[in-house]
């Protein structure tokens, strides 16, 4: 009986349910399915492939901006400015670049 209990314990330890981050994984997978990055069979869709090619910390936001057409009406320099907001750089106290955003950039961020 002790051996059976030990086997049951080991099976549980090897199962997905024993993983501490498994609930978080399931929630993230559900978000990706809801947004159309993967389908119900866990196949990566076009949006998922695009997100894989984005090399920032904000892959989903950048992909959504592209697929929602947020960048369509902007000039190339404005697109670069809008996407640069997704790349984090620590502020070192230099305020020389603090200025008002042009109206067209404010519109794409609403």
N, C-alpha and C positions, 0 to 999 in steps of 0.2 A: 504494500500500500504506500509506503514511503517513496518507493521508486516511481510509482504512478504519479504521485503528487509532484515529485521533482521533474518528471517529464512534462507535466502540465505547466509547471512554472517556467520551464525552459521554452516551451512552445509560446507561451505568452510573451516572454522577453524578446523572442525573435519576431513577434507579430508587429504589424503596423500600429495597433492600438497602444502598445507600450511606449511608443516614441513620444517624447514630451512635446515636440513641435508638430506632431501630426495634425492636431486640430487647426493650427495656423496654416499648414500646408493645404488642408481641405478648403479653408476659407479663401486662400489665394487662388486656388484652382477654380473655385466657384466664380470669383471675380473675373478671371480670364475667360471663362465660358460665357458669362453674362455679357462681356464686352466684345465677344466674337473673336478672341485670340486663339481659342481651341474649341473644337466641337464636342458633342456629347460622348464621342468615342476617344477623346483626348488626342485627336489629330490636330496638329498645328495648322491654323488657317493663314490666309494672306496677311492679315493684320499682325499675327504672331511672328511671321517671318520678317516683316518690316521692323517690328520692335526688337528683334534679335540683332538687326543691323545697326541700331541706334547705339552710340557709344557714350551715353551720358548716364547720370544717376536717375534720370526721369524718362525712361524709355516709353512708358505707357502714355505719359502726357504728350510727348513729342509725336508719337504715333497717332494719338487722337486728334492732335492739331492738324496733321496731314490729312487724315481720312474725313474729318469734319469740314475740310475746306477753309479753315481759319486763315491759312496763309495765302490763299488764292489771289486775293485782291492787293496784296502787298508787293512793293518793289523788292528786288533782291537784297538791297542793303537793309530794308525793314525786316525782311524774313530773318536775316542773320541776327539783327538786333533782338527780335522776339525770341529766337531760339537760344540766344546767348544767355537769356534769363534762366534757362534750365541747367546751366553749368555753374556749379557753386565755386566761388572763390572767397576765401575769408577776407573780411574787411579789415584792413590794417590802419584804419583811422584816416585814410586819405580821402578828403571830401572834394577834391578837385573835379571829380566826375559826377557829382551830384547835380542833376539838372532836371528840368521838366521833360517828360516824354512827349513826343509829337502826338497829335490827336489820332492819327492812323494807327499808331502802336497801341494807344490806350484802347481803341475800339477792338483790336484783336484779342485783348486780354480780358474782356468782359464776359 
